[in-house]
Amino acid sequence: MKRLAILGNHLPRQCGIATFTTHLADALTTAVPDVDSFVLAMNDAGRRHPYPARVRFEIAEGDPGSYERAADYLNVNQVDVLSVQHEYGIFGGKAGAHVLTLLRELRMPIVTTLHTVLSAPNPAQRAVIEELARLSERLVVMSASGADLLTRVHGISRDQIDLIPHGIPHVPVDPASKDRLGVEGKTVILTFGLLSRDKGIEYVIEALPAILAVHPDTVYIVLGATHPHVIAHEGEAYRLMLEARGQQLGVAGSMIFHNRFVSQDELTEFLSATDVRSLPIACSACSVEPAGPTGHGSRIARRIATGACRRR
């Protein structure tokens, strides 16, 4: 293999898929330095980003012609394999169907990593996943539940599915991290990632009175900016609702919001100070792969699954 391309988001765009794709590209460069690997980056409506040189093509999410030009670019450059990082919300069209326009025109094998697999997809979502399966040589999921849903819900052969668990980077535990973050002597619960209503952070806040009754030294840190798409539609309404609910429950003094997108070094500092990592995902009917580290050292990772997942 001489040339490999990755389709997805890429830093400095602020989202979990961008972080994942960037780390994947870094790992491939290290593992196979003789292979020419590069990224085709998705841009959301009206946005451009100062990408590094490895991003050689940008696709406008809502422009079908942009997908056609990307297919031409891949074919002309004789790419040997395309890795697709799939999440419904990053591609244009109904349920992200525009990406199929690109993939149907390709003359190289496709390996698709599915970051969300739904147990009750609507017709558009079902059609996209099943067409992705038809076009892809391999489908990659990061959990056994995701593989099970592909087989049980979509009728995809288990022989086509590869289970590759999400990696966890080494995070050294530094006793001074809590002091530097101003939470020395506290039991720290951490949620990080871009805020949106499908994260279900309110359910952790609802549980805080009971937690504090037993562990009064607990502090809940919510680390991350509000998702740009959410900002565009409703501003900071979700964050303000969370803060107000904390006030109503009398637990606001045990909550800390850091409204910013953090670097890997900053995230490592917060993880080092964490006693319980909470992954609240308001979805009881899907397999969602967390785009970030889910554990470190002897720390505990928890998933809170409630409600219904957001349909795109």
Backbone bond lengths (Angstrom), bond angles and torsions (degrees), N, CA, C in turn:
res aa  C-N    CA-C-N  psi(-1)  N-CA   C-N-CA  omega(-1)  CA-C   N-CA-C  phi
1 M - - - 1.472 - - 1.527 109.53 -
2 K 1.340 115.12 130.74 1.457 119.80 -178.14 1.524 113.13 -107.47
3 R 1.344 116.62 -30.44 1.466 118.24 -173.09 1.529 109.87 -142.75
4 L 1.331 115.43 132.55 1.461 122.37 -177.59 1.519 108.76 -132.32
5 A 1.327 116.53 136.46 1.464 121.06 178.51 1.526 110.28 -121.99
6 I 1.321 115.11 149.00 1.458 122.45 177.17 1.516 108.08 -121.53
7 L 1.333 116.38 130.86 1.463 122.35 176.15 1.511 109.37 -107.72
8 G 1.324 116.12 122.16 1.468 120.06 179.36 1.518 109.50 176.76
9 N 1.323 116.44 -162.09 1.461 121.05 170.65 1.524 108.49 -89.50
10 H 1.330 116.52 166.22 1.468 120.07 -179.91 1.526 108.53 -150.01
11 L 1.333 115.86 143.69 1.463 119.96 173.38 1.528 109.57 -59.44
12 P 1.325 118.30 143.27 1.465 128.37 16.07 1.519 116.59 -88.93
13 R 1.342 119.24 8.87 1.459 117.46 170.07 1.527 108.26 -56.84
14 Q 1.317 116.40 137.41 1.456 120.89 -171.60 1.518 111.22 -98.07
15 C 1.337 115.52 94.58 1.459 121.32 173.01 1.514 109.00 -166.01
16 G 1.317 116.40 164.62 1.451 120.86 -176.89 1.515 113.20 -64.57
17 I 1.344 117.67 -37.99 1.463 119.82 179.56 1.518 110.18 -65.97
18 A 1.336 117.43 -35.24 1.461 120.46 177.20 1.526 110.83 -63.11
19 T 1.320 116.29 -43.16 1.461 119.73 178.02 1.517 110.69 -63.87
20 F 1.339 116.78 -44.80 1.462 120.94 -179.55 1.529 110.81 -61.16
21 T 1.332 116.89 -48.56 1.464 120.93 -177.96 1.524 111.14 -62.30
22 T 1.319 116.32 -40.72 1.463 120.46 178.77 1.529 110.65 -62.22
23 H 1.342 116.44 -45.68 1.469 119.85 179.37 1.533 111.28 -65.86
24 L 1.333 116.73 -37.54 1.464 120.30 177.36 1.525 110.47 -62.90
25 A 1.322 116.28 -45.12 1.467 119.84 179.60 1.529 110.81 -63.07
26 D 1.325 116.94 -40.21 1.468 120.61 176.77 1.529 110.72 -60.07
27 A 1.339 115.62 -45.50 1.464 120.42 -177.67 1.519 111.78 -65.12
28 L 1.331 116.81 -39.94 1.462 120.01 179.29 1.525 111.36 -66.02
29 T 1.320 116.44 -39.51 1.462 120.09 178.36 1.530 110.75 -61.26
30 T 1.344 115.37 -38.60 1.462 119.57 179.04 1.528 111.77 -72.61
31 A 1.338 116.10 -41.83 1.469 120.53 -174.61 1.527 112.58 -74.02
32 V 1.335 116.69 -38.08 1.470 120.45 -177.46 1.529 108.87 -131.76
33 P 1.326 117.04 71.31 1.470 120.28 -174.63 1.525 113.96 -63.40
34 D 1.315 117.92 -20.26 1.462 120.23 -178.93 1.530 112.77 -84.30
35 V 1.328 116.94 -8.40 1.465 121.04 178.20 1.527 109.24 -91.36
36 D 1.308 115.95 132.33 1.462 121.37 176.78 1.530 107.95 -78.12
37 S 1.330 116.91 105.43 1.469 120.80 -178.94 1.521 109.43 -115.46
38 F 1.328 115.56 140.41 1.457 120.39 -179.84 1.527 109.62 -149.78
39 V 1.335 115.89 174.29 1.460 122.22 -172.68 1.521 110.10 -123.72
40 L 1.346 114.44 140.73 1.460 122.16 165.65 1.530 105.49 -104.88
41 A 1.329 116.52 117.49 1.463 121.03 -172.22 1.522 111.63 -101.69
42 M 1.325 115.06 135.31 1.454 121.62 175.14 1.529 109.73 -83.24
43 N 1.332 116.03 132.55 1.465 121.46 174.52 1.518 109.39 -110.67
44 D 1.338 117.31 130.35 1.451 119.30 175.44 1.524 109.30 -75.77
45 A 1.323 115.22 166.48 1.470 121.77 -169.18 1.519 112.26 -53.02
46 G 1.324 114.83 126.21 1.457 121.25 173.29 1.512 115.18 74.00
47 R 1.327 118.39 11.43 1.468 120.38 -176.73 1.521 111.42 -120.79
48 R 1.331 115.27 143.22 1.462 123.43 170.35 1.520 107.44 -130.21
49 H 1.313 116.53 155.64 1.459 120.38 -176.45 1.528 109.46 -133.95
50 P 1.328 117.73 150.13 1.477 121.33 177.61 1.527 111.07 -80.11
51 Y 1.317 115.82 78.62 1.457 121.00 -174.41 1.533 111.75 -74.56
52 P 1.330 117.35 157.37 1.466 120.76 171.91 1.529 110.51 -73.17
53 A 1.327 115.66 174.73 1.468 121.18 -174.10 1.518 112.83 -64.44
54 R 1.338 118.19 -25.23 1.467 118.96 -178.46 1.526 112.35 -66.85
55 V 1.333 118.29 -18.75 1.471 121.08 174.38 1.529 107.13 -84.37
56 R 1.319 116.09 105.23 1.465 120.82 -173.52 1.523 113.36 -103.03
57 F 1.328 116.41 -8.35 1.468 118.95 179.71 1.522 107.63 -150.53
58 E 1.328 116.44 137.75 1.458 121.93 178.01 1.522 109.53 -117.02
59 I 1.333 115.96 137.79 1.459 122.18 -178.58 1.518 108.81 -115.83
60 A 1.321 116.26 127.33 1.459 121.08 175.96 1.528 108.55 -78.96
61 E 1.306 116.35 118.91 1.468 122.58 -172.47 1.527 113.96 -46.62
62 G 1.334 117.63 -45.39 1.459 120.41 -172.42 1.518 115.48 -96.58
63 D 1.334 118.22 7.28 1.467 121.99 -175.14 1.528 110.14 -106.42
64 P 1.345 119.05 103.74 1.472 120.20 -179.77 1.530 113.14 -56.34
65 G 1.326 117.12 -35.42 1.457 120.20 179.18 1.516 112.92 -63.11
66 S 1.310 116.45 -30.48 1.461 120.70 178.80 1.528 110.82 -64.80
67 Y 1.329 116.86 -36.35 1.463 120.99 177.48 1.533 110.79 -68.54
68 E 1.334 116.05 -38.45 1.464 119.82 178.39 1.527 110.78 -64.51
69 R 1.333 116.61 -41.15 1.458 120.13 178.94 1.532 111.03 -66.38
70 A 1.331 115.98 -34.55 1.468 119.44 177.66 1.526 110.72 -64.94
71 A 1.326 116.81 -39.98 1.468 120.09 177.43 1.527 110.47 -62.10
72 D 1.313 116.92 -43.62 1.467 120.44 177.43 1.521 110.53 -59.96
73 Y 1.328 116.58 -42.85 1.461 121.21 -178.99 1.527 110.96 -60.72
74 L 1.314 116.77 -44.95 1.466 120.34 -179.55 1.524 111.51 -65.89
75 N 1.316 116.57 -42.76 1.463 119.82 -178.99 1.531 111.52 -66.73
76 V 1.323 117.02 -45.27 1.466 121.02 -178.67 1.524 110.96 -62.98
77 N 1.340 116.66 -35.15 1.457 120.66 -178.17 1.530 112.78 -87.14
78 Q 1.315 116.45 7.96 1.469 122.71 172.07 1.538 111.98 51.59
79 V 1.323 114.48 50.39 1.467 120.26 176.46 1.522 109.11 -68.00
80 D 1.319 116.92 136.89 1.470 121.52 -176.69 1.518 112.90 -82.32
81 V 1.339 118.13 -31.95 1.460 121.50 178.51 1.526 108.76 -156.64
82 L 1.326 115.66 143.48 1.470 122.01 177.05 1.523 109.16 -112.55
83 S 1.331 115.53 128.42 1.464 121.99 173.11 1.520 108.32 -100.89
84 V 1.334 116.26 118.58 1.466 121.86 -179.46 1.525 109.08 -102.02
85 Q 1.329 116.38 125.84 1.464 121.75 172.82 1.521 107.01 -97.41
86 H 1.341 115.41 104.91 1.465 119.37 -170.94 1.518 113.17 -100.27
87 E 1.306 114.35 126.25 1.461 123.76 168.44 1.510 105.79 -143.27
88 Y 1.341 117.53 131.02 1.467 119.99 -173.47 1.524 113.07 -49.53
89 G 1.339 116.93 -41.59 1.453 120.66 -168.94 1.512 116.32 -76.71
90 I 1.325 119.61 -9.69 1.467 118.26 -175.24 1.522 112.67 -93.78
91 F 1.327 117.62 -11.40 1.461 121.16 179.22 1.526 110.28 -108.31
92 G 1.321 116.07 150.22 1.450 120.24 -179.54 1.521 112.68 -79.29
93 G 1.348 115.16 174.69 1.454 120.79 -178.89 1.512 111.79 85.11
94 K 1.324 115.81 171.70 1.460 120.48 -179.37 1.520 109.94 -65.75
95 A 1.330 116.29 122.23 1.469 122.85 -177.54 1.532 111.91 57.35
96 G 1.344 115.99 27.41 1.464 119.78 178.47 1.508 114.55 75.66
97 A 1.330 117.32 26.84 1.466 121.00 -172.41 1.528 113.90 -70.04
98 H 1.338 118.66 -16.78 1.472 119.48 -178.95 1.527 112.43 -58.21
99 V 1.327 116.92 -30.61 1.467 118.59 -177.24 1.528 111.41 -62.94
100 L 1.326 116.89 -26.07 1.462 119.94 179.64 1.528 111.07 -65.37
101 T 1.342 116.48 -30.98 1.461 120.99 177.17 1.525 110.11 -58.69
102 L 1.311 116.50 -41.15 1.457 122.08 178.26 1.523 110.73 -68.08
103 L 1.320 115.96 -51.92 1.465 120.09 -171.72 1.520 113.19 -65.48
104 R 1.325 117.72 -32.55 1.474 120.50 -178.97 1.523 112.35 -65.15
105 E 1.331 117.85 -22.98 1.460 121.59 -175.59 1.518 113.56 -93.78
106 L 1.322 117.80 -2.10 1.461 119.92 -172.28 1.520 113.09 -81.19
107 R 1.338 114.22 150.73 1.460 120.86 179.06 1.534 111.13 -115.55
108 M 1.333 115.62 31.41 1.470 119.92 177.12 1.531 108.50 -140.27
109 P 1.337 117.71 159.92 1.475 120.31 178.49 1.536 111.52 -63.51
110 I 1.321 114.67 149.45 1.464 122.24 -179.23 1.523 108.71 -120.78
111 V 1.317 115.93 131.98 1.467 122.43 172.78 1.522 106.71 -117.85
112 T 1.330 117.01 118.86 1.460 121.19 -174.59 1.521 111.13 -109.89
113 T 1.333 115.88 124.57 1.459 122.13 173.73 1.517 108.44 -96.10
114 L 1.325 116.46 122.01 1.466 122.14 -177.69 1.524 109.20 -97.56
115 H 1.326 115.75 115.48 1.467 120.30 -177.96 1.522 112.47 -88.59
116 T 1.317 117.93 -16.71 1.464 122.09 174.08 1.521 108.51 -140.34
117 V 1.336 116.00 129.62 1.467 121.80 175.58 1.521 106.97 -125.98
118 L 1.329 116.24 122.72 1.469 121.32 -174.93 1.524 111.13 -96.19
119 S 1.331 116.08 144.77 1.459 119.96 176.31 1.523 112.03 -86.70
120 A 1.339 117.02 -19.67 1.469 120.20 179.41 1.528 108.80 -134.33
121 P 1.329 118.30 64.57 1.463 120.30 -178.22 1.523 111.03 -67.45
122 N 1.340 115.47 147.65 1.461 117.77 172.46 1.529 107.90 -75.91
123 P 1.326 118.32 171.26 1.481 119.30 -175.37 1.523 114.02 -55.84
124 A 1.337 117.36 -39.39 1.470 119.76 -179.20 1.529 110.80 -67.35
125 Q 1.320 116.58 -42.65 1.465 120.21 179.36 1.532 111.17 -65.00
126 R 1.328 115.69 -40.91 1.463 119.57 178.70 1.532 110.69 -62.44
127 A 1.326 115.96 -44.00 1.467 119.68 -178.78 1.529 111.38 -62.00
128 V 1.334 116.89 -39.80 1.468 120.17 -179.51 1.518 110.89 -65.03
129 I 1.333 117.62 -47.38 1.466 120.04 -178.09 1.527 110.74 -64.11
130 E 1.308 116.95 -41.59 1.459 119.02 -177.06 1.528 111.61 -71.28
131 E 1.337 118.13 -31.61 1.458 120.24 173.77 1.535 110.62 -71.78
132 L 1.339 116.74 -37.50 1.459 120.18 174.59 1.530 110.63 -58.54
133 A 1.331 115.64 -42.49 1.466 120.01 179.67 1.530 110.44 -63.96
134 R 1.329 116.85 -38.45 1.465 120.26 -179.93 1.523 111.15 -66.61
135 L 1.326 116.33 -37.06 1.460 120.84 -175.39 1.524 113.01 -84.12
136 S 1.330 117.88 -19.35 1.463 121.73 -172.88 1.527 111.52 -97.69
137 E 1.328 115.05 141.10 1.461 120.11 172.92 1.525 110.62 -70.59
138 R 1.343 115.90 -40.56 1.454 121.74 -179.13 1.522 109.25 -135.85
139 L 1.346 115.53 148.48 1.457 122.77 171.49 1.524 107.26 -116.44
140 V 1.325 116.20 129.94 1.459 121.56 -178.73 1.525 109.24 -111.12
141 V 1.333 116.55 130.05 1.460 122.72 171.57 1.525 107.82 -125.08
142 M 1.336 116.04 164.41 1.458 119.71 -175.53 1.523 113.04 -112.48
143 S 1.327 116.37 6.14 1.465 119.54 178.15 1.520 109.60 -145.76
144 A 1.327 115.33 153.90 1.465 120.15 177.86 1.518 110.75 -64.31
145 S 1.346 117.04 -33.03 1.465 119.28 179.35 1.519 111.18 -65.47
146 G 1.337 117.12 -36.01 1.461 119.82 176.71 1.512 111.94 -64.79
147 A 1.332 117.23 -42.17 1.468 120.74 177.49 1.516 110.86 -63.20
148 D 1.341 116.19 -40.63 1.465 120.32 179.80 1.523 111.47 -63.59
149 L 1.339 116.97 -41.19 1.464 120.22 -179.96 1.524 111.45 -65.45
150 L 1.323 117.35 -39.78 1.465 119.46 178.73 1.527 111.06 -60.75
151 T 1.320 115.78 -40.26 1.465 119.86 -178.85 1.527 111.29 -75.33
152 R 1.318 115.96 -45.90 1.472 120.53 -172.80 1.528 112.38 -77.27
153 V 1.307 117.76 -40.29 1.470 121.36 -175.14 1.522 111.86 -89.51
154 H 1.337 116.22 -38.84 1.468 119.58 -173.28 1.529 113.35 -106.01
155 G 1.324 117.35 -6.76 1.452 119.77 178.58 1.515 113.98 69.15
156 I 1.330 117.02 25.35 1.463 121.52 -179.67 1.525 109.43 -84.08
157 S 1.306 116.78 133.78 1.459 121.42 -177.82 1.523 110.87 -61.90
158 R 1.321 114.91 136.51 1.468 119.88 178.10 1.526 110.72 -62.22
159 D 1.317 117.49 -24.35 1.452 121.14 -179.88 1.523 112.78 -66.76
160 Q 1.342 116.76 -20.34 1.468 120.59 179.98 1.535 111.96 -89.54
161 I 1.321 117.60 -10.04 1.461 122.55 -170.98 1.528 110.86 -103.06
162 D 1.325 115.59 132.27 1.465 121.98 174.14 1.527 108.63 -112.65
163 L 1.322 116.29 130.20 1.462 122.05 176.37 1.521 108.67 -99.33
164 I 1.332 115.39 112.61 1.464 121.59 178.43 1.529 107.07 -124.52
165 P 1.325 118.20 102.41 1.474 120.00 -177.13 1.518 112.01 -58.31
166 H 1.321 114.59 147.78 1.457 121.75 178.71 1.527 109.15 -63.10
167 G 1.305 117.24 133.59 1.464 120.84 179.52 1.514 112.51 -73.17
168 I 1.319 115.63 156.03 1.461 122.71 176.37 1.523 108.09 -126.02
169 P 1.315 118.81 116.01 1.466 119.73 179.80 1.518 111.15 -71.30
170 H 1.317 116.01 156.26 1.458 120.03 176.56 1.523 109.54 -71.98
171 V 1.332 115.90 124.65 1.461 121.61 178.04 1.516 108.15 -119.48
172 P 1.315 118.60 107.08 1.468 119.93 179.90 1.522 110.88 -67.19
173 V 1.322 116.11 141.41 1.454 120.85 178.52 1.519 108.41 -88.77
174 D 1.314 116.05 115.39 1.452 121.86 -179.24 1.522 108.52 -109.23
175 P 1.334 118.73 113.06 1.465 120.89 -178.65 1.528 113.51 -57.55
176 A 1.335 116.71 -22.61 1.460 119.59 -178.48 1.525 112.90 -82.12
177 S 1.346 117.79 -7.56 1.471 120.09 -176.67 1.529 111.69 -61.42
178 K 1.326 116.95 -43.11 1.468 119.26 -179.61 1.521 111.21 -61.77
179 D 1.315 116.50 -40.61 1.459 120.06 179.37 1.524 110.41 -62.80
180 R 1.338 116.65 -45.14 1.463 120.16 -178.87 1.524 111.86 -64.51
181 L 1.337 116.84 -30.18 1.470 120.47 -178.99 1.528 112.42 -92.41
182 G 1.313 117.19 0.78 1.459 120.56 176.85 1.509 114.93 78.07
183 V 1.335 117.54 24.06 1.471 120.49 -179.27 1.531 110.56 -126.85
184 E 1.317 117.08 31.11 1.457 121.06 179.18 1.532 110.03 -60.21
185 G 1.337 115.92 134.88 1.451 121.25 179.97 1.516 114.47 82.20
186 K 1.319 118.02 1.59 1.460 122.90 -178.84 1.533 111.02 -100.58
187 T 1.334 114.86 152.33 1.457 121.38 167.35 1.526 107.09 -90.58
188 V 1.305 116.67 116.64 1.467 121.39 -169.67 1.529 110.86 -101.26
189 I 1.342 115.61 123.84 1.463 122.69 167.76 1.524 106.18 -102.76
190 L 1.327 116.39 131.07 1.465 120.30 -176.71 1.512 111.52 -124.39
191 T 1.334 114.80 133.29 1.464 122.50 164.55 1.514 107.18 -121.56
192 F 1.341 118.33 130.02 1.457 118.65 175.75 1.517 110.16 -131.26
193 G 1.325 114.17 156.85 1.463 121.11 -178.87 1.515 109.76 130.59
194 L 1.323 116.20 166.42 1.457 120.68 179.70 1.528 110.51 -65.51
195 L 1.338 116.09 135.12 1.463 120.77 -176.00 1.526 111.53 -80.00
196 S 1.320 115.41 134.60 1.459 123.30 170.50 1.517 107.04 -158.47
197 R 1.319 116.63 162.29 1.462 120.40 -171.89 1.523 113.20 -64.74
198 D 1.322 118.26 -23.09 1.458 118.66 -179.58 1.526 112.59 -77.36
199 K 1.349 117.66 -0.42 1.458 119.82 176.91 1.526 112.49 -81.60
200 G 1.323 118.12 -19.39 1.466 120.36 175.29 1.517 114.47 64.54
201 I 1.315 118.38 29.47 1.464 121.18 -178.31 1.529 111.23 -61.19
202 E 1.318 116.61 -26.76 1.469 119.61 179.74 1.518 112.65 -60.35
203 Y 1.335 117.58 -26.47 1.461 119.63 -179.42 1.524 111.39 -71.61
204 V 1.327 116.83 -31.78 1.464 119.44 173.79 1.525 109.48 -68.02
205 I 1.333 116.28 -42.42 1.464 120.11 179.24 1.529 110.69 -62.53
206 E 1.328 117.38 -39.77 1.465 120.99 177.85 1.529 111.14 -61.61
207 A 1.329 116.65 -30.31 1.467 120.45 -179.00 1.522 113.07 -83.40
208 L 1.326 117.90 -13.33 1.460 120.55 -173.85 1.532 114.04 -60.03
209 P 1.347 120.78 -41.54 1.466 117.94 179.37 1.529 112.93 -56.26
210 A 1.332 116.66 -41.17 1.462 119.85 179.21 1.524 110.99 -69.34
211 I 1.330 116.91 -38.04 1.468 120.53 179.04 1.529 110.15 -65.38
212 L 1.335 116.16 -45.19 1.464 120.69 -177.97 1.523 112.47 -66.85
213 A 1.328 116.71 -28.06 1.462 119.93 178.03 1.526 111.08 -62.95
214 V 1.339 116.32 -30.90 1.465 121.44 -179.06 1.527 111.40 -98.88
215 H 1.338 115.72 -36.10 1.470 121.26 -177.88 1.535 108.49 -127.53
216 P 1.325 117.73 79.01 1.474 120.86 -173.51 1.522 114.53 -65.37
217 D 1.341 117.89 -11.88 1.468 120.61 -179.95 1.526 112.55 -88.71
218 T 1.336 117.30 6.75 1.465 121.31 -175.12 1.530 111.46 -73.95
219 V 1.327 115.69 141.78 1.456 122.07 170.90 1.528 107.64 -131.30
220 Y 1.333 115.86 136.66 1.456 121.51 -179.85 1.524 108.24 -106.28
221 I 1.347 116.49 117.68 1.461 122.02 179.79 1.523 109.20 -104.35
222 V 1.328 115.37 125.88 1.468 122.15 174.52 1.520 106.27 -109.02
223 L 1.331 115.43 110.81 1.465 121.93 -171.33 1.520 109.84 -111.58
224 G 1.316 116.52 114.89 1.460 119.34 176.38 1.514 112.91 147.50
225 A 1.311 115.32 147.94 1.461 121.43 175.67 1.522 110.14 -75.91
226 T 1.310 116.13 160.57 1.460 120.42 173.47 1.526 108.93 -70.92
227 H 1.336 116.54 139.17 1.470 121.67 -177.46 1.533 109.69 -55.51
228 P 1.343 118.23 135.27 1.466 120.51 -179.35 1.524 113.91 -54.75
229 H 1.347 117.90 -36.55 1.466 119.58 177.92 1.520 111.33 -64.88
230 V 1.341 116.12 -36.85 1.463 120.68 178.26 1.527 109.99 -67.70
231 I 1.332 116.04 -43.60 1.466 120.02 177.44 1.521 110.61 -55.90
232 A 1.330 116.72 -42.49 1.462 121.07 -177.73 1.521 112.02 -64.20
233 H 1.343 117.52 -33.08 1.467 120.97 -174.56 1.524 113.45 -93.53
234 E 1.338 117.03 -36.18 1.470 117.83 -173.69 1.519 113.88 -141.77
235 G 1.324 117.72 10.14 1.457 119.79 -179.38 1.519 111.56 63.89
236 E 1.324 116.42 -137.18 1.460 122.11 -177.47 1.532 112.04 -100.46
237 A 1.324 117.39 27.13 1.466 120.61 -175.84 1.531 111.97 -58.82
238 Y 1.334 117.83 -40.62 1.466 120.00 -178.09 1.524 111.06 -67.00
239 R 1.328 117.63 -46.02 1.459 120.52 179.14 1.532 110.86 -61.83
240 L 1.319 116.59 -43.10 1.463 120.09 179.12 1.522 111.15 -63.28
241 M 1.334 117.29 -37.41 1.461 120.57 176.44 1.524 111.14 -62.73
242 L 1.335 116.67 -42.06 1.464 120.57 179.04 1.519 111.14 -62.97
243 E 1.332 116.43 -43.31 1.456 119.99 179.55 1.522 110.96 -64.75
244 A 1.342 116.33 -41.35 1.463 120.11 179.20 1.516 111.47 -64.66
245 R 1.326 117.03 -39.16 1.469 119.92 179.54 1.526 110.26 -65.18
246 G 1.322 116.76 -37.91 1.455 119.52 175.75 1.519 112.00 -61.16
247 Q 1.334 116.35 -40.44 1.461 120.68 176.38 1.520 111.25 -62.41
248 Q 1.328 116.81 -45.18 1.464 121.27 -179.42 1.523 112.27 -60.63
249 L 1.323 116.33 -37.87 1.463 121.05 -177.67 1.525 112.73 -85.20
250 G 1.331 116.82 -5.49 1.452 120.39 179.64 1.518 114.25 75.43
251 V 1.345 116.71 24.07 1.465 120.00 -177.21 1.534 111.96 -117.66
252 A 1.329 117.15 9.99 1.466 120.24 -176.23 1.525 111.65 -58.25
253 G 1.329 117.13 -32.29 1.452 120.88 179.48 1.509 113.95 -69.35
254 S 1.326 116.43 -11.86 1.469 121.61 178.98 1.523 111.47 -109.40
255 M 1.330 116.89 16.65 1.463 122.43 178.95 1.525 109.34 -122.68
256 I 1.324 116.31 137.68 1.459 121.60 176.30 1.525 108.12 -130.48
257 F 1.331 116.53 123.05 1.468 121.65 176.28 1.525 108.97 -105.57
258 H 1.324 116.76 127.82 1.455 122.42 171.97 1.526 107.18 -112.63
259 N 1.314 115.90 102.23 1.458 122.24 -172.15 1.527 110.29 -89.31
260 R 1.336 115.12 74.28 1.461 119.28 177.53 1.529 109.43 -162.89
261 F 1.312 115.20 157.88 1.464 122.72 174.46 1.518 106.62 -87.02
262 V 1.331 117.53 121.50 1.458 120.22 -171.71 1.525 111.52 -99.54
263 S 1.324 115.02 154.62 1.457 121.43 175.50 1.524 109.73 -75.34
264 Q 1.334 116.34 169.09 1.466 120.48 177.84 1.528 110.91 -61.69
265 D 1.334 117.41 -38.44 1.463 120.34 179.69 1.530 110.99 -65.41
266 E 1.340 116.91 -41.71 1.465 119.74 177.91 1.527 110.64 -64.69
267 L 1.330 116.37 -42.40 1.453 120.04 179.69 1.528 110.59 -61.49
268 T 1.332 116.51 -40.80 1.457 120.42 177.86 1.527 111.05 -59.46
269 E 1.323 116.82 -39.33 1.467 120.57 178.26 1.524 110.94 -63.30
270 F 1.313 117.29 -44.95 1.461 120.45 179.29 1.527 111.37 -64.99
271 L 1.331 116.73 -41.72 1.464 120.06 179.09 1.521 111.32 -63.72
272 S 1.323 116.15 -36.26 1.457 120.17 179.06 1.518 111.49 -63.83
273 A 1.333 116.27 -29.80 1.460 120.99 -179.56 1.525 113.28 -88.45
274 T 1.329 117.59 -2.16 1.461 121.75 -171.19 1.524 112.70 -88.55
275 D 1.338 114.98 137.80 1.466 120.81 173.98 1.526 111.16 -100.03
276 V 1.330 117.13 -37.24 1.463 122.03 178.40 1.518 108.32 -133.26
277 R 1.319 116.23 123.51 1.462 121.65 176.76 1.521 108.28 -97.76
278 S 1.329 116.37 121.45 1.459 121.65 179.65 1.518 109.77 -105.11
279 L 1.333 115.91 129.59 1.459 121.29 175.63 1.516 108.33 -113.20
280 P 1.326 118.09 76.84 1.455 119.02 -177.40 1.523 111.72 -78.02
281 I 1.306 115.64 116.59 1.460 121.51 177.74 1.513 107.69 -126.20
282 A 1.317 117.08 115.80 1.463 121.03 -175.57 1.512 110.21 -79.01
283 C 1.312 116.43 69.41 1.456 121.01 -176.70 1.517 109.48 -155.52
284 S 1.322 117.19 110.45 1.456 120.49 177.15 1.513 111.47 -97.02
285 A 1.338 115.91 4.89 1.467 119.12 -173.66 1.509 112.69 -130.81
286 C 1.341 116.78 33.21 1.446 118.17 179.08 1.515 110.24 -156.85
287 S 1.327 114.22 163.23 1.456 121.11 172.11 1.511 106.92 -110.30
288 V 1.332 116.26 111.93 1.453 121.51 -178.54 1.511 108.51 -113.08
289 E 1.319 115.85 128.32 1.454 119.76 -178.47 1.515 109.50 -89.73
290 P 1.352 119.30 119.78 1.457 121.12 179.70 1.518 111.24 -65.97
291 A 1.312 117.22 124.68 1.461 120.61 -177.59 1.522 109.75 -89.20
292 G 1.286 117.06 67.69 1.447 122.31 -179.90 1.502 109.57 171.02
293 P 1.342 117.86 173.94 1.447 120.82 -178.92 1.521 111.49 -65.07
294 T 1.333 117.07 140.05 1.456 121.23 -177.62 1.509 112.50 -113.86
295 G 1.285 117.88 6.23 1.447 118.40 178.18 1.507 109.97 -174.93
296 H 1.317 116.48 160.39 1.446 120.66 176.33 1.512 108.30 -160.28
297 G 1.328 116.19 140.81 1.454 120.39 178.61 1.505 111.64 53.63
298 S 1.331 115.81 -128.86 1.460 121.07 -179.26 1.517 111.56 -100.67
299 R 1.329 116.44 15.11 1.469 119.82 -176.72 1.524 111.05 -69.11
300 I 1.321 115.23 162.84 1.458 121.62 -177.37 1.514 108.85 -107.66
301 A 1.330 116.81 133.79 1.458 120.93 174.38 1.513 108.76 -110.57
302 R 1.317 117.24 132.95 1.454 121.63 -179.98 1.516 109.33 -127.31
303 R 1.325 115.94 149.01 1.454 121.91 174.34 1.525 107.69 -119.32
304 I 1.303 116.16 130.17 1.457 122.11 175.31 1.518 107.07 -109.50
305 A 1.315 117.52 110.74 1.461 120.97 -177.77 1.517 108.95 -111.21
306 T 1.313 116.44 115.33 1.457 120.78 -177.14 1.504 109.27 -146.67
307 G 1.318 116.67 159.17 1.449 120.83 173.85 1.504 113.00 71.99
308 A 1.302 114.22 -159.47 1.466 121.21 -178.77 1.507 109.25 -120.24
309 C 1.306 117.05 147.20 1.454 120.40 -174.59 1.516 110.44 -77.34
310 R 1.338 113.49 155.06 1.462 119.78 178.65 1.508 110.24 -70.35
311 R 1.307 116.67 132.02 1.471 121.66 176.32 1.510 109.27 -94.53
312 R 1.310 116.40 134.92 1.458 120.17 -179.74 1.516 108.78 -111.21
